[in-house]
Amino acid sequence: MRIIESDVVVVGAGPSGLTAARELRKAGHSVTVLEARDRVGGRTHTDVIDGAVLELGGQWVSPDQEALIGLLKELGLETYSRYREGESVYIGADGKAVRYTGEMFPVSRRTSAEMSRLIDELDRLAAQMDPKAPWEHPQARELDTVSFHSWLRQQSDDEEACNNIGLFIAGGMLTKPAHAFSTLQAVLMAASAGSFSNLVDEDFILDKRVVGGMQSVSERIAAELGDCVVLNSPVRTLRWSESQDGTTTVTAISESVTVNARYAVMAVPPNLYSRVSYEPPLPRRQHQMHQHQSLGLVIKVHAVYETPFWREDGLSGTGFSAGSIVQEVYDNTNHEDSRGTLVAFISDEKADAMFEFSVEDRRRQILESIAGFLGPKALEPEVYYESDWGSEEWTRGAYAASYDLGGLHRYAKHQLTPVGPIYWSSSDLAAEGYQHVDGAVRMGQLTARNITTALQNQRALIG
């Protein structure tokens, strides 16, 4: 068993854990990062599948994501704009594909007015929220004890408008059915991006991509940290103590490495906290809280074609439908790639239904759904691949954890509270940039600042 002495041990080599480690080392502290996987990057992963470079996890950068944008510049990583020229496609309740331009779906005048009214109301509620303290919203308990599905229908009797607005939060972000999370959770999702209007604007929220893939962020930081990052080392036990004078120690034990440190960072999603045994056990509040946080489910489909054929037909590659198997599709062609790549998303209950079919039948139905937006050429990709993070051992869902009904106002104010020397850091816990890489970076930076202060205080006590 290899034994390492460090000021801080970080569990998880995703963007949040690696950012925390980088900032701590810049502040002069020694750090060891233990990662369960055989790679860094967490929920960001760029891979080569049948000769095609695909971003299997998180990948987009929006203009408000200042922490991520700043880090990209520091690391020397460039970005490029998502292709968006041409018309988009909307498939409504009648199943007909309609081409359109602009931000609003081509729906009836009444449905359009209802959608605009719902967006305005959600913008109003989001403006009242500090994303760092959603439990302090003036209507926190009221909004947290009604599902987003029910709230929408309390506001409007236009089912198409409700389904379309629900799509942006349920399928598009939390990847859970709208009846499974609260309106307060939906408002937090909007507030974390600046407004609900930003979430419904795909040209804002899906603005740019990183040349070489988002995983490059983690790979560049890991290269800086060198031997401080240890792969294939799932942490099994965190043993910690706190003395009467306020000094702390923590020991992280994996199958191959033991790290003795002053502080630990759990930089994994909350649904994985229970994979570690804590000695002594976590407090009751933590045990309860973690049981009310869960990830959703999405199938991210990558389809690569000889050329981006939809552009020749005057289409952007963007499509939306609350009722189709594929709820969203976008042009996801790589930087300076002559081939065309589409990315499509099937979320929550629709993903459940798709997993009931054989691999062949599922592929056929998904491609037929994409073809409903972009035409029969979509039926025959050169490369087809499904990202299924729900089956990934060290993730188990997508995109990030959210609370069940009533859980956000009840527990969230405790989600960042350290337990002795153990701190929590991931995109799931972020305010601005919640469930995005930007949020992971922000959390890593915040955690590093807090631990640096704690280390300084400890050293002052020791003298």
Secondary structure, DSSP 8 states (H G I E B T S, - for coil): -EEEE-SEEEE--SHHHHHHHHHHHHTT--EEEE-SSSSS-TT--EEEETTEEEE-S--EE-TT-HHHHHHHHHHT--EEE----SEEEEE-TT--EEEE-SSS-S--HHHHHHHHHHHHHHHHHHHT--TT-GGGSTTHHHHHTSBHHHHHHHH-S-HHHHHHHHHHHIIIII-S-TTSSBHHHHHHHHHHTT-HHHHH-HHHHT-EEETT-THHHHHHHHHHHGGGEE-S--EEEEEEEE-TTS-EEEEEEESSEEEEESEEEE-S-GGGGGGSEEES---HHHHHHHHTEEEE-EEEEEEEESS-HHHHTTEEEEEE-SSSS--EEEE---TT-SSEEEEEEEEHHHHHHHTTS-HHHHHHHHHHHHHHHH-GGGG--SEEEEEEGGG-TTT-SEEEEEE-TTHHHHHGGGTT--BTTEEE-SGGG-STTTTSHHHHHHHHHHHHHHHHHHHHHHHHHH-
